[in-house]
Amino acid sequence: MNKNRVMVMLLLTLLFGCSHSETITQVDDVSTLVFTGNYGGTEVTIDGGQHLSLDSLDSDGSGKKRAFKISPGKHRITITKGGTTVVDRIMLLTSQMATEVNVP
């Protein structure tokens, strides 16, 4: 009888004493374009549609970089300064990555 109790207690300990926990973290599906260089008075066009002034974007605090969040994928980035195109690139942006673009 005592042996059966020990066996039952051992079995219960094995069944309920060991557990497995799993954590799932969901991240935002977003990329970041970081503009550096001489961006004063510069306009950015994304995919031929969305127009941005780099002066209006958030700074990194030092005033040397400007950041813009964008969906991952293939994008055409055109930067104009004083009506002249200084950068015209097609870029493949991946999720959760920051891609730096230097403005000449």
N, CA, C and O of each residue as an XYZ file, in Angstrom:
416
protein
N       0.820     -1.197      0.000
C       0.000      0.000      0.000
C       0.863      1.262      0.000
O       0.621      2.204     -0.754
N       1.868      1.251      0.859
C       2.773      2.380      0.949
C       3.573      2.538     -0.346
O       3.871      3.649     -0.783
N       3.910      1.403     -0.940
C       4.654      1.407     -2.196
C       3.805      2.011     -3.322
O       4.330      2.727     -4.175
N       2.507      1.730     -3.327
C       1.606      2.294     -4.338
C       1.501      3.814     -4.208
O       1.467      4.529     -5.209
N       1.450      4.300     -2.966
C       1.390      5.751     -2.749
C       2.646      6.437     -3.274
O       2.577      7.495     -3.901
N       3.775      5.830     -3.015
C       5.035      6.387     -3.495
C       5.046      6.418     -5.020
O       5.476      7.404     -5.619
N       4.583      5.359     -5.639
C       4.535      5.298     -7.108
C       3.591      6.357     -7.680
O       3.905      7.005     -8.679
N       2.428      6.527     -7.037
C       1.462      7.535     -7.493
C       2.052      8.932     -7.336
O       1.927      9.761     -8.237
N       2.689      9.198     -6.207
C       3.308     10.506     -5.975
C       4.427     10.767     -6.985
O       4.556     11.880     -7.494
N       5.226      9.756     -7.272
C       6.294      9.881     -8.250
C       5.732     10.157     -9.638
O       6.253     11.004    -10.364
N       4.679      9.451    -10.006
C       4.036      9.649    -11.302
C       3.448     11.057    -11.416
O       3.607     11.714    -12.444
N       2.775     11.519    -10.371
C       2.205     12.869    -10.377
C       3.293     13.940    -10.462
O       3.128     14.952    -11.142
N       4.395     13.707     -9.771
C       5.514     14.650     -9.821
C       6.090     14.731    -11.227
O       6.401     15.817    -11.716
N       6.231     13.593    -11.868
C       6.752     13.581    -13.231
C       5.800     14.250    -14.215
O       6.241     14.959    -15.120
N       4.506     14.032    -14.047
C       3.523     14.604    -14.969
C       3.371     16.112    -14.807
O       3.292     16.838    -15.798
N       3.330     16.583    -13.572
C       3.032     17.991    -13.332
C       4.249     18.817    -12.930
O       4.180     20.046    -12.918
N       5.332     18.179    -12.608
C       6.519     18.895    -12.166
C       7.328     19.481    -13.305
O       8.026     20.478    -13.118
N       7.248     18.894    -14.454
C       7.993     19.373    -15.611
C       7.042     20.149    -16.511
O       5.954     19.682    -16.850
N       7.466     21.307    -16.876
C       6.611     22.095    -17.771
C       7.465     22.727    -18.859
O       8.691     22.796    -18.761
N       6.795     23.173    -19.871
C       7.454     23.830    -20.995
C       6.735     25.145    -21.240
O       5.511     25.184    -21.365
N       7.488     26.194    -21.306
C       6.870     27.482    -21.633
C       7.500     28.007    -22.915
O       8.686     27.799    -23.171
N       6.702     28.681    -23.704
C       7.155     29.203    -24.985
C       6.700     30.648    -25.099
O       5.540     30.968    -24.838
N       7.612     31.506    -25.487
C       7.296     32.917    -25.654
C       7.324     33.252    -27.136
O       8.268     32.909    -27.847
N       6.293     33.915    -27.582
C       6.220     34.348    -28.977
C       6.274     35.869    -28.992
O       5.468     36.534    -28.341
N       7.218     36.405    -29.730
C       7.350     37.846    -29.850
C       7.038     38.245    -31.282
O       7.639     37.737    -32.228
N       6.096     39.155    -31.425
C       5.739     39.633    -32.758
C       6.344     41.017    -32.936
O       6.126     41.908    -32.116
N       7.097     41.190    -34.003
C       7.739     42.471    -34.266
C       6.997     43.197    -35.380
O       6.280     42.592    -36.177
N       7.190     44.507    -35.410
C       6.567     45.304    -36.459
C       7.218     44.995    -37.795
O       8.431     44.800    -37.879
N       6.416     44.953    -38.819
C       6.902     44.712    -40.173
C       7.188     46.067    -40.809
O       6.401     46.580    -41.604
N       8.344     46.638    -40.437
C       8.683     47.979    -40.899
C      10.196     48.084    -41.105
O      10.979     47.431    -40.415
N      10.581     48.910    -42.059
C      11.982     49.224    -42.323
C      12.188     50.702    -42.021
O      11.228     51.461    -41.893
N      13.438     51.095    -41.909
C      13.744     52.498    -41.652
C      14.780     52.979    -42.654
O      15.812     52.339    -42.857
N      14.490     54.117    -43.279
C      15.471     54.804    -44.112
C      16.102     55.884    -43.249
O      15.398     56.692    -42.644
N      17.423     55.900    -43.193
C      18.143     56.904    -42.416
C      18.936     57.753    -43.402
O      19.792     57.243    -44.124
N      18.644     59.051    -43.425
C      19.308     59.969    -44.344
C      20.404     60.719    -43.599
O      20.173     61.275    -42.526
N      21.610     60.726    -44.187
C      22.747     61.432    -43.608
C      23.326     62.360    -44.664
O      22.966     62.289    -45.839
N      24.221     63.224    -44.231
C      24.891     64.111    -45.176
C      24.287     65.503    -45.178
O      23.754     65.964    -44.168
N      24.375     66.159    -46.312
C      23.933     67.539    -46.482
C      22.492     67.549    -46.973
O      22.244     67.726    -48.166
N      21.541     67.360    -46.062
C      20.148     67.193    -46.472
C      19.300     68.452    -46.324
O      18.086     68.387    -46.514
N      19.891     69.582    -45.996
C      19.120     70.823    -45.869
C      18.489     71.212    -47.198
O      19.172     71.245    -48.222
N      17.189     71.507    -47.192
C      16.483     71.912    -48.406
C      16.312     70.797    -49.415
O      16.165     71.053    -50.610
N      16.332     69.559    -48.941
C      16.267     68.398    -49.822
C      14.881     67.766    -49.783
O      14.259     67.673    -48.725
N      14.408     67.335    -50.946
C      13.118     66.648    -51.070
C      13.364     65.192    -51.457
O      14.249     64.893    -52.259
N      12.571     64.292    -50.878
C      12.660     62.868    -51.188
C      11.335     62.431    -51.791
O      10.267     62.786    -51.291
N      11.411     61.657    -52.872
C      10.228     61.054    -53.475
C      10.384     59.545    -53.373
O      11.420     58.991    -53.739
N       9.336     58.882    -52.868
C       9.370     57.431    -52.712
C       8.396     56.808    -53.695
O       7.204     57.118    -53.687
N       8.911     55.928    -54.541
C       8.121     55.213    -55.550
C       7.350     56.159    -56.468
O       6.262     55.827    -56.939
N       7.914     57.329    -56.716
C       7.294     58.280    -57.637
C       6.056     58.967    -57.102
O       5.407     59.716    -57.832
N       5.709     58.731    -55.835
C       4.474     59.301    -55.315
C       4.639     60.142    -54.075
O       4.395     61.348    -54.110
N       5.047     59.537    -52.981
C       5.109     60.231    -51.700
C       6.296     61.183    -51.665
O       7.437     60.775    -51.883
N       6.019     62.463    -51.387
C       7.060     63.493    -51.317
C       7.300     63.868    -49.858
O       6.357     64.069    -49.093
N       8.572     63.959    -49.484
C       8.956     64.329    -48.121
C      10.035     65.391    -48.160
O      10.897     65.389    -49.039
N       9.979     66.294    -47.203
C      11.078     67.223    -46.991
C      11.938     66.641    -45.881
O      11.430     66.341    -44.801
N      13.230     66.476    -46.127
C      14.093     65.901    -45.092
C      14.178     66.802    -43.869
O      14.454     66.324    -42.769
N      13.946     68.100    -44.044
C      13.952     69.015    -42.901
C      12.812     68.713    -41.930
O      12.907     69.042    -40.748
N      11.736     68.092    -42.416
C      10.570     67.835    -41.566
C      10.615     66.473    -40.867
O       9.767     66.198    -40.018
N      11.579     65.619    -41.203
C      11.655     64.284    -40.595
C      12.297     64.339    -39.218
O      12.999     65.294    -38.883
N      12.047     63.298    -38.423
C      12.609     63.205    -37.073
C      14.123     63.099    -37.124
O      14.685     62.402    -37.969
N      14.773     63.802    -36.205
C      16.224     63.759    -36.095
C      16.632     62.711    -35.068
O      15.822     62.295    -34.239
N      17.889     62.286    -35.128
C      18.401     61.318    -34.155
C      18.838     61.989    -32.858
O      19.356     61.319    -31.965
N      18.641     63.282    -32.740
C      19.051     64.016    -31.542
C      20.315     64.816    -31.771
O      20.484     65.886    -31.187
N      21.198     64.318    -32.606
C      22.432     65.037    -32.904
C      22.232     66.013    -34.057
O      23.062     66.891    -34.289
N      21.129     65.853    -34.773
C      20.870     66.710    -35.929
C      21.609     66.265    -37.175
O      21.540     66.940    -38.202
N      22.321     65.136    -37.110
C      23.111     64.669    -38.249
C      22.389     63.638    -39.099
O      22.808     63.357    -40.222
N      21.306     63.071    -38.575
C      20.592     62.027    -39.317
C      19.094     62.284    -39.251
O      18.588     62.828    -38.270
N      18.396     61.892    -40.299
C      16.936     61.957    -40.350
C      16.430     60.559    -40.667
O      17.032     59.849    -41.473
N      15.321     60.154    -40.036
C      14.807     58.793    -40.217
C      13.366     58.820    -40.702
O      12.587     59.705    -40.348
N      13.027     57.818    -41.530
C      11.678     57.674    -42.066
C      11.329     56.196    -42.073
O      12.077     55.382    -42.614
N      10.200     55.846    -41.476
C       9.747     54.443    -41.453
C       8.981     54.146    -42.736
O       8.193     54.964    -43.212
N       9.229     52.950    -43.291
C       8.659     52.566    -44.579
C       8.422     51.057    -44.578
O       9.084     50.322    -43.846
N       7.498     50.607    -45.382
C       7.233     49.168    -45.465
C       8.402     48.462    -46.156
O       9.030     49.030    -47.048
N       8.692     47.227    -45.744
C       9.758     46.475    -46.403
C       9.403     46.198    -47.864
O       8.230     46.184    -48.236
N      10.417     45.982    -48.672
C      10.202     45.658    -50.079
C      11.069     46.515    -50.980
O      11.990     47.194    -50.525
N      10.761     46.472    -52.253
C      11.515     47.195    -53.267
C      10.922     48.595    -53.424
O       9.723     48.746    -53.659
N      11.772     49.617    -53.291
C      11.322     51.004    -53.385
C      12.303     51.818    -54.220
O      13.511     51.580    -54.198
N      11.761     52.777    -54.950
C      12.603     53.722    -55.685
C      12.679     55.004    -54.865
O      11.660     55.622    -54.557
N      13.895     55.389    -54.521
C      14.144     56.570    -53.707
C      14.817     57.612    -54.601
O      15.895     57.374    -55.146
N      14.165     58.770    -54.744
C      14.716     59.866    -55.536
C      14.879     61.069    -54.618
O      13.934     61.478    -53.944
N      16.084     61.634    -54.596
C      16.366     62.803    -53.763
C      16.725     63.963    -54.682
O      17.607     63.852    -55.534
N      16.020     65.085    -54.490
C      16.291     66.283    -55.287
C      16.680     67.429    -54.366
O      16.193     67.556    -53.242
N      17.568     68.248    -54.885
C      18.021     69.429    -54.143
C      18.058     70.590    -55.126
O      18.801     70.560    -56.107
N      17.253     71.608    -54.859
C      17.205     72.769    -55.753
C      16.748     72.404    -57.153
O      17.191     73.016    -58.125
N      15.870     71.417    -57.272
C      15.357     71.000    -58.573
C      16.241     70.012    -59.316
O      15.859     69.531    -60.383
N      17.418     69.695    -58.776
C      18.344     68.763    -59.411
C      18.305     67.425    -58.674
O      18.369     67.386    -57.446
N      18.200     66.328    -59.429
C      18.211     64.995    -58.829
C      19.642     64.647    -58.442
O      20.537     64.622    -59.288
N      19.851     64.376    -57.140
C      21.193     64.033    -56.662
C      21.319     62.549    -56.320
O      22.426     62.011    -56.292
N      20.187     61.883    -56.059
C      20.174     60.439    -55.790
C      18.935     59.859    -56.446
O      17.837     60.394    -56.292
N      19.109     58.762    -57.182
C      17.983     58.035    -57.783
C      18.331     56.553    -57.711
O      19.090     56.043    -58.536
N      17.767     55.864    -56.712
C      18.123     54.465    -56.462
C      16.889     53.601    -56.299
O      15.844     54.050    -55.828
N      17.038     52.351    -56.701
C      16.044     51.331    -56.368
C      16.674     50.490    -55.264
O      17.762     49.937    -55.429
N      15.972     50.403    -54.132
C      16.523     49.733    -52.955
C      15.590     48.623    -52.499
O      14.369     48.755    -52.584
N      16.165     47.535    -52.019
C      15.401     46.446    -51.424
C      15.563     46.557    -49.912
O      16.646     46.328    -49.373
N      14.468     46.912    -49.235
C      14.498     47.126    -47.792
C      13.911     45.913    -47.083
O      12.856     45.405    -47.463
N      14.607     45.460    -46.053
C      14.141     44.299    -45.298
C      13.539     44.743    -43.972
O      13.847     45.820    -43.462
N      12.679     43.898    -43.425
C      11.986     44.194    -42.178
C      12.968     44.322    -41.024
O      13.941     43.573    -40.930
N      12.698     45.286    -40.145
C      13.481     45.519    -38.933
C      14.919     45.953    -39.201
O      15.776     45.806    -38.330
N      15.195     46.479    -40.379
C      16.542     46.931    -40.706
C      16.525     48.419    -41.026
O      15.561     48.938    -41.588
N      17.606     49.096    -40.659
C      17.782     50.501    -41.013
C      18.764     50.569    -42.174
O      19.847     49.986    -42.120
N      18.376     51.286    -43.221
C      19.222     51.446    -44.399
C      19.610     52.911    -44.508
O      18.752     53.793    -44.523
N      20.901     53.160    -44.583
C      21.397     54.527    -44.616
C      21.548     55.008    -46.053
O      22.068     54.296    -46.912
N      21.082     56.235    -46.296
C      21.216     56.875    -47.603
C      21.960     58.182    -47.381
O      21.492     59.048    -46.642
N      23.120     58.329    -48.018
C      23.905     59.551    -47.888
C      23.459     60.560    -48.938
O      23.389     60.248    -50.127
N      23.159     61.773    -48.482
C      22.755     62.853    -49.384
C      23.992     63.692    -49.671
O      24.566     64.277    -48.753
N      24.414     63.760    -50.940
C      25.630     64.528    -51.271
C      25.415     66.029    -51.146
O      26.337     66.807    -51.389
